[in-house]
């Protein structure tokens, strides 16, 4: 089978592209911006005790993260446009009528989509940490040693292509409804912002709980940004546990950060993690 994409009506597709870009960008700005306003401006001192690293990034770092993230949205929009074109040609398994597969499959497909993305992310992430690949593809994201919510999509263009690869993969492998895709992308964005929040919102003991230990935290990804060669997972802590790639002090650091009390927090400018 040879894919033949029909982009004959260039103006229509150009408009469609910028609509997709606008939606992706607006979602990023709203979610990352809301998190930034709450934790880095309005309630900065109220939640200071929840900081994972007590110092804050320089303003120039915020602008760099935003710039790369907006560039990422251009690439995401392009790949989204290609998937839409493939759907029109009948090459994907995206369907429009929920009754075609039913509500049970709708929710199952959403869970499978998230699990598939978690696997995709872990192994492509490990690939991007191969030294020669890292220097070209992944180093941009790791310029944020102490990330803010704006770093959620701060990728080199090549990394953006790899990250967006999950979208056509899902469209080809699983029957998915557009609403499933919408909810998945919303969940992905929210979790990505939380992972780069710089604050730990889960309570002490969460990662020791029988269920909580399988779910990742902001501390988990923050430690990845600081120490680099550990904590590769996205939503869940399944692959890191299977492959033994959790930082050896992850649970200890999480408990230290999550256990801090508001009245005892002092902003010394020092790192919580040592």
For each residue, the residues with C-beta under 8 A, 3 or more apart:
1: 91
2:
3: 86 89 91
4: 89
5: 82 85 86 89
6: 85 88 89
7: 10 13 85
8:
9: 12 13
10: 7 13 14
11: 14 15
12: 9 15 16
13: 7 9 10 16 17 81 85
14: 10 11 17 18
15: 11 12 18 19
16: 12 13 19 20 81 84
17: 13 14 20 21 77 78 81
18: 14 15 21 22 77
19: 15 16 22 23
20: 16 17 23 24 77 80 81 84
21: 17 18 24 25 73 74 77
22: 18 19 25 26
23: 19 20 26 27
24: 20 21 27 28 73 76 77 80
25: 21 22 28 29 70 73
26: 22 23 29 30
27: 23 24 30 31 185 186 189
28: 24 25 31 32 69 70 73 152 153 189
29: 25 26 32 33
30: 26 27 33 34
31: 27 28 34 35 149 189 190 193
32: 28 29 35 36 69 149 150 152 193
33: 29 30 36 37 149
34: 30 31 37 38
35: 31 32 38 39 149 193 194 197
36: 32 33 39 40 41 62 148 149 150
37: 33 34 40 41 42
38: 34 35 41 42 43 47
39: 35 36 43 44 47 149 197 198 199
40: 36 37 44 56 148 149
41: 36 37 38 44
42: 37 38
43: 38 39 46 47
44: 39 40 41 47 48
45: 48
46: 43 262
47: 38 39 43 44 50 51 199
48: 44 45 51 54 265 267
49: 260 261 262 264 265
50: 47 199 200 201 257 260
51: 47 48 54 198 199 257 265 272
52: 198 199 200 218 219 222 257 272 273
53: 146 198 222 226 271 272 273
54: 48 51 267 268 269 270 271 272
55: 146 269 270 271
56: 40 146 198
57: 61 62 144 146 147 148
58: 61 62
59: 62 63
60: 63 64
61: 57 58 64 65 143 144 146 148
62: 36 57 58 59 65 66 148 150
63: 59 60 66 67
64: 60 61 67 68 143 154
65: 61 62 68 69 144 147 148 150 151 154
66: 62 63 69 70 150 154
67: 63 64 70 71
68: 64 65 71 72 140 153 154 155 156
69: 28 32 65 66 72 73 150 151 152 153 154 155
70: 25 28 66 67 73 74
71: 67 68 74 75 155 157 160
72: 68 69 75 76 153 154 155 157 160 163
73: 21 24 25 28 69 70 76 77 153
74: 21 70 71 77 78
75: 71 72 78 79 157 160 161 164
76: 24 72 73 79 80 153 160 163 164 167
77: 17 18 20 21 24 73 74 80 81
78: 17 74 75 81 82
79: 75 76 82 83 161 164 165 167 168
80: 20 24 76 77 83 84 164 167
81: 13 16 17 20 77 78 84 85
82: 5 78 79 85 86 168
83: 79 80 86 87 92 94 167 168 171
84: 16 20 80 81 87 88
85: 5 6 7 13 81 82 88 89
86: 3 5 82 83 89 91 92 168 171
87: 83 84 90 91 92 94 171
88: 6 84 85
89: 3 4 5 6 85 86
90: 87
91: 1 3 86 87 172
92: 83 86 87 168 171 172
93: 171 172 173 174 175 176
94: 83 87 171 175 176 177 178 181
95: 100 101 175 176 177
96: 100 177 178
97: 100
98: 101 102 103 106 177 179
99: 102
100: 95 96 97 175
101: 95 98 105 106 109 175 177
102: 98 99 105 106
103: 98 106 107
104: 107 108
105: 101 102 108 109 175
106: 98 101 102 103 109 110 177 179 180
107: 103 104 110 111
108: 104 105 111 112
109: 101 105 106 112 113 174 175 176 177 180
110: 106 107 113 114 180 183 184
111: 107 108 114 115
112: 108 109 115 116 174
113: 109 110 116 117 170 174 176 180 181 184
114: 110 111 117 118 184 187 235
115: 111 112 118 119 236
116: 112 113 119 120 166 169 170 173 174
117: 113 114 120 121 166 170 184 188 234 235
118: 114 115 121 122 233 234 235 236 238 239
119: 115 116 122 123 239
120: 116 117 123 124 165 166 169
121: 117 118 124 125 163 166 233 234
122: 118 119 125 126 232 233 234 239 240
123: 119 120 126 127 239
124: 120 121 127 128 162 163 165
125: 121 122 128 129 232 234
126: 122 123 129 130 232 245
127: 123 124 130 133
128: 124 125 133 134 137 138 159 162
129: 125 126 133 134 138 228 229 232
130: 126 127 133 134
131: 134 135
132: 135 136
133: 127 128 129 130 136 137 138
134: 128 129 130 131 137 138 139 142
135: 131 132 139
136: 132 133 139 156 158
137: 128 133 134 156 158 159 162
138: 128 129 133 134 141 142 156 159
139: 134 135 136 142 143 156
140: 68 143 154 155 156 159
141: 138 144 151 154 155 156 159
142: 134 138 139 145 225 228
143: 61 64 139 140 154
144: 57 61 65 141 147 148 151 154 196 225
145: 142 225 226
146: 53 55 56 57 61 198 222 225 226
147: 57 65 144 151 154 196 198 221 222 225
148: 36 40 57 61 62 65 144 151 196 197 198
149: 31 32 33 35 36 39 40 152 193 196 197 198
150: 32 36 62 65 66 69 154 196
151: 65 69 141 144 147 148 154 196
152: 28 32 69 149 189 192 193 195 196
153: 28 68 69 72 73 76 160 163 192
154: 64 65 66 68 69 72 140 141 143 144 147 150 151
155: 68 69 71 72 140 141 159 160 163
156: 68 136 137 138 139 140 141 159 160
157: 71 72 75 160 161
158: 136 137 161 162
159: 128 137 138 140 141 155 156 162 163
160: 71 72 75 76 153 155 156 157 163 164
161: 75 79 157 158 164 165
162: 124 128 137 158 159 165
163: 72 76 121 124 153 155 159 160 166
164: 75 76 79 80 160 161 167
165: 79 120 124 161 162 168 169
166: 116 117 120 121 163 169 170
167: 76 79 80 83 164 170 171 181
168: 79 82 83 86 92 165 171 172
169: 116 120 165 166 172 173
170: 113 116 117 166 167 173 174 176 181 184
171: 83 86 87 92 93 94 167 168 174 176
172: 91 92 93 168 169
173: 93 116 169 170
174: 93 109 112 113 116 170 171
175: 93 94 95 100 101 105 109
176: 93 94 95 109 113 170 171 180 181
177: 94 95 96 98 101 106 109 180 181
178: 94 96 181 182
179: 98 106 182 183
180: 106 109 110 113 176 177 183 184
181: 94 113 167 170 176 177 178 184 185
182: 178 179 185 186
183: 110 179 180 186 187
184: 110 113 114 117 170 180 181 187 188
185: 27 181 182 188 189
186: 27 182 183 189 190
187: 114 183 184 190 191
188: 117 184 185 191 192
189: 27 28 31 152 185 186 192 193
190: 31 186 187 193 194
191: 187 188 194 195 234 235
192: 152 153 188 189 195 196 234
193: 31 32 35 149 152 189 190 196 197
194: 35 190 191 197 201 218
195: 152 191 192 216 218 220 221 222 234
196: 144 147 148 149 150 151 152 192 193 218 221 222 225
197: 35 39 148 149 193 194 201 218
198: 39 51 52 53 56 146 147 148 149 218 222
199: 39 47 50 51 52 218
200: 50 52 217 218 219 254 257 258
201: 50 194 197 218
202: 206 207 212 217 218 254 258
203: 206 258
204: 255 258 259
205: 208 209 212 255 258
206: 202 203 209 212 215 217 254 258
207: 202 212 213 217 237 250 251 254 255
208: 205 212 213 251 255
209: 205 206 212 213
210: 213
211: 214 215
212: 202 205 206 207 208 209 215
213: 207 208 209 210 237
214: 211 236 237 238 241
215: 206 211 212 235 236 237
216: 195 220 221 233 234 235 236 237
217: 200 202 206 207 220 221 254
218: 52 194 195 196 197 198 199 200 201 202 221 222
219: 52 200 222 223 250 253 254 257 258
220: 195 216 217 223 224 231 233 237 246 250 254
221: 147 195 196 216 217 218 224 225 231
222: 52 53 146 147 195 196 198 218 219 225 226 273
223: 219 220 226 227 230 231 247 250 253 273
224: 220 221 227 228 230 231 232 247
225: 142 144 145 146 147 196 221 222 228
226: 53 145 146 222 223 273
227: 223 224 230 231 247
228: 129 142 224 225
229: 129
230: 223 224 227 240 245 246 247 250
231: 220 221 223 224 227 240 245 246 247 250
232: 122 125 126 129 224 239 240 245
233: 118 121 122 216 220 236 237 238 239 240
234: 117 118 121 122 125 191 192 195 216
235: 114 117 118 191 215 216
236: 115 118 214 215 216 233 239
237: 207 213 214 215 216 220 233 240 241 246
238: 118 214 233 241 242
239: 118 119 122 123 232 233 236 242 243 245
240: 122 230 231 232 233 237 243 244 245 246
241: 214 237 238 244 246
242: 238 239
243: 239 240
244: 240 241
245: 126 230 231 232 239 240
246: 220 230 231 237 240 241 250
247: 223 224 227 230 231 250 253
248:
249: 252 253
250: 207 219 220 223 230 231 246 247 253 254
251: 207 208 254 255
252: 249 255 256
253: 219 223 247 249 250 256 257 272 273
254: 200 202 206 207 217 219 220 250 251 257 258
255: 204 205 207 208 251 252 258 259
256: 252 253 259 260 272
257: 50 51 52 200 219 253 254 260 272
258: 200 202 203 204 205 206 219 254 255
259: 204 255 256
260: 49 50 256 257 264 265
261: 49 264 265
262: 46 49 265
263:
264: 49 260 261
265: 48 49 51 260 261 262
266:
267: 48 54
268: 54
269: 54 55
270: 54 55
271: 53 54 55 274
272: 51 52 53 54 253 256 257
273: 52 53 222 223 226 253
274: 271
